């Protein structure tokens, strides 16, 4: 959703929502007794690793195909995708 959120407060809100949802979901799993704390922490670490690997792959792919470099955390992985006025 980052390419669609052009303003700084919207981008911060997206990041906060994503992190908050992840943390609350993990804590609820432990609180309900359906997972051990180590399971949740392991899931969080695996999630971070997948995001890092995907970001690295997209960055490499962009460089290989001649697209301009981006800062994935700020721009998203495809900043060319943006909402144009009047677009459905």
Secondary structure as UniProt FT lines:
FT   HELIX           2..4
FT   HELIX           8..31
FT   TURN            32..33
FT   HELIX           37..65
FT   HELIX           72..75
FT   TURN            79..80
FT   TURN            85..86
//
